[in-house]
Amino acid sequence: MNHHVATCRAELVAVLTTLQSGTPEILTVQNGACLPAGALETEHSSLQRGVRHWVEELTGFRLGHVEQLYTFGDSVPAETERLVRISYMALTRDSGDQAGWRGWYQYFPWEDRRTEGSVALLKTIERALLEWAAHEEEKLDRCRVTFGLNGESWNDEAVLERYELLWEAGLVQESPYCSAGLGERPMLWDHRRILATAMSRLRAKIRYTPVVFELVPEEFTLLQLQQAMEALSGRLMHKQNFRRLVQNQDLVSETDRYESGVQGRPARLYRFRTDNSENCYLTGAKLPLGTFS
């Protein structure tokens, strides 16, 4: 019996996220069609150090938080080379003058629930999903839970689950069953799935870690901090409830400086208190939601 042994080639894929003018953006290549990717080098003592060095060399940016996301493997015949993609999420305050930045919500417009326009898009998705699910109860249950239909709660961390459901229903452009899509920007290979994984991870981490402070300026107003949380979660938040959460946990300290270049009364600037980072529950178990949620 002949046994074919497939060779394996490893590739690093980076989801580098920043906030520009209150919008979460990722660095892309090939006119927004791909995430930065490169061959795995063995000269570094760890994969994470290798990713940090590679991305900093590629972009010139100083990275903050870096963590591994997931390993994705292509489905190919066993006798050919198999590509394994090791994905990482990295954060930076520095967006520089790179031309490849694209907004999260160009790729996942249904994940931004801060405007009235999102309501119309979600209604379109709901109709299409219910038509796809027809009278299959298992599919209907998945649609209800994943997209928060019929009284179910919307889970802002379920970005990947929503994308995979839309792929299965033929409603996103990467799906072989798709005829039109939802007006979103597609990506090559499985890069949009990798991006969805990063969005899910970051939305989870902003609830219980101080990771959001790596995306805002070192000195910020409380409104800027709230807007950063809203942009990342795709949800509006109640202003006073959010400020109470932040201040009651002593997560920030006042400076003696105020924002400049604004009309009206300038807001005070704050800094993150690194000594209190272990007790960070910036949004608690539930987001302090506002309207259009």
N, C-alpha and C positions, 0 to 999 in steps of 0.2 A: 504494500500500500504506500502511495506517495503522500508525504506530509509536507505541506507548504507552510513555512514559517514567515510570518509577516514582520518586516522591520518596522521600527517605531521612531518617528521623528517628533521631538517636543518643541513647542512654540510658546513663547510668552505673549500674553495679550493683556494690555493695560487699559483700565477704565480710569482715566485721569479726570477728576471732577473739580470744578471751581465754581465760584459765584461771580457773575458779571452783571452789574446793575440789577441785582436781586434775582437773576435767572440762573438756575443750575445748568452748567454747560460741561460738555465732555470734549476732549481733544480727539479729532478724527483725522483720517488720511483719505486719499482718493476721493476728494470732494464730498466728504461726509459718508462714504459708503462703508468704511471700515474703521475699526479701532486700531491704534498703533500696535504692531505685532512684530516679533523678531525671534530668531533662533535662540534656543536655550544655550547659554555658555556655561562652562563648568569651572571657570576660574575663581568664582566667588564661593565663600564659605557657606552660604545659604541661598536658597532661591529668592528670599525677600531682599537680601542685600543685592543680589544680581538684578532684580527688578528695579530697585531704587537707583542703582548706578546707571542702568540702561535708560530709564526714563529721564533722569537728570541729564545724561549725556545727549539724549535725543532732543530735549526741549530747552535745556538750560534753566529749568525751573528748580527751585528748592522745594522738595516734597515734605509734607507733614505726615499724616497717618498713612500707612501702607499695610494692607493685609490681603492674604490669599482668599479668593472667592471659591472657585470650583475648578475641577478638571473636566474638560469636554473632549470626547473622542468622536472622530468622524466614523460613520458606518461605511466601510469599504470591504471589498472581497478580501478574504484572508491571505491570498497570495501576493497582495500588493502592499506598498508602504502605508502604514497607518499614521495619521497625524493626531497628536494629542495636544490640545490647547490648555495651558495652565494660566488661568485668569487671575488678575490682581486688581484690587481697587486702591487708588491713591488719591490723596487730596492735596490741593495747593491753593494758596491765596494769590499766587502770581500767574496771571494769564498772558503776560507779555504781549508781543505783537504777532503771535502765531495766527495764521489764517484759518486753521482747521477747527476752531471751536464751533460746536453746534449745540443748541439747546436740547435738554432732555426731552422736552414735550413736543419737539418736532418729530421724534420717533415714537412717542407714546402720548398723543394729545388727550386721550381719555383719562390719563392719570392726573391731569391738572384740573381740579374741581373748584377753582377759585373764581370763576366767571360764569355769567349766565349762559355763555356760549357752550360751556361744557355740558350743561343740562341737555341741550338739544342733541349733542353728539352721543351722549349716553343713552338717550331715548332711541336714537337710530340703532345703536349697538344692541339695545334690549330687544327691539323688534326683530333684528336679524338673528339674534341668538335663539329667540323663542321659535322662530320659523325653522331654524336648523334643528333644534331639539325636538320639534313636533310634539308627539305625545309620549316620548321616551322619558320616563320618570327620573331615571338616573342622570340623564343629561340635563333635564330641567332643574334638578337639585343642584348640580354643579354650577349652572348659570346663576341660580338664585344666590348661592353662597359666595361665589367668586366675584360677582358684580353687585352684591348687596341689593337684590331685587326682592319684592314682596315682603318688605319689612326686615330683611336681613341687614346686618350692619356692614358697611363698607370697610374693609381692612386695607388701609393704605400700604401695608407691607406686602400685599399679595400681587406685586407687579408681575412677577414671573408666572404665577398661576393664571392671571388674566391673559397674558400674552399667549401662553400655551393653549388656553381654551379658544382664543380667537384664531390661532393657527389651525387648530383641529376643525373649527367651524368654517375655515376658508375665508376669513375676514381680514387677514393681514397679508401683505404682498409676498412674503417669503413662502407662504403656504402653496403647495402644488394645486390646491383646490380653489385658490383665490381667483376671482374674475375682476374685481375692482379695487378692493382695499378701503381704507377709511380716511384717505387723504393724508396719511402719515408718511414719513420718510423711511424707506426700507434700508436694510444693510445686507452686505454679502455674507455668505456662509452662515455661521451661527452667532455672528457678532451682536445682533440685536437681542438675542437670548442672553448673551453674556452681560450686555448693558442692563437688561431687566433684572438679572441676578444682583448686579451692583446696586441698582436703585432699591431693590427690596432690602438688601443688607444695610444700606445707609439709612433708610427710613426706620429700620428697627433700631439702629444704634443711636440715633438722635434722641430716642426716648429715655435711654438709661446711661448714656455716656456723654462726656463733654465734647464729642467730636465736632459739633457744629462750630465751636470756637476756633477750629483750624481753618474755617472758610470765611469768617468775618474778619475785618481789620483788627489789629491788636487793641485799638480803642474804638468803641462803637457806641451808638445810642441804643436804648432798649427797643426802640422801634425798628432799627436795623436788625437787631437780633431776632425780633419777632418775625420780620419779613423774611429773614433767612430760613427760619423754621417753617414758615408757610410755603416758601418756594420749594423746599426739599420734600415736604409732606404732601404738597399739592392741595392743602386745605387752608381755609382762613381760620384764624384763631381769635378768641375773645381777648381784647386788649388788656383789660384790667385783670382778668384771671391769669393771663400769661405772665404779666408783671409780678403778680403776687407769688406765683410759683417760683420765679427766678429769685426774687428778693428774699422770700422766706427760707430759701435754702442757702443763702449767703454765697451764691455762685459768682457774683460780680461785686466789684468794689468801685465806688465813685472816684473819679479824678477831679481835679480842679479846672478842667478844660471843658469847652463847649464846642459843638459842631460849628463850622464856619460856612459862609457862602449860601446861607438860607434866608428866605424871607420870614419875617416874624420872629418870634422868640426862639433862640437856638436851644437845642436839647443838650443836656449834660452827657458827657462821654464817660463810659465805664470800661473796666478791664476785667478779664476773667480771673478768678481767684484759683490758681492752680493748686493751692494747699487744700482745697475743698473738693477736688475733682472726684474722689472716690464716693462721695455722697450725692452724685448728680442724678436726679430724676427730673430732667428738664420739662417733660410733659406728663410725668406720672403714668399711670396705667391708661389714661385716656387723654387725648388732645383736648385742650380748652377751645373747642370749636366755635367759630362764628357762623356766618351765613354761607349759602351756596356750598353746603357740605354734604 
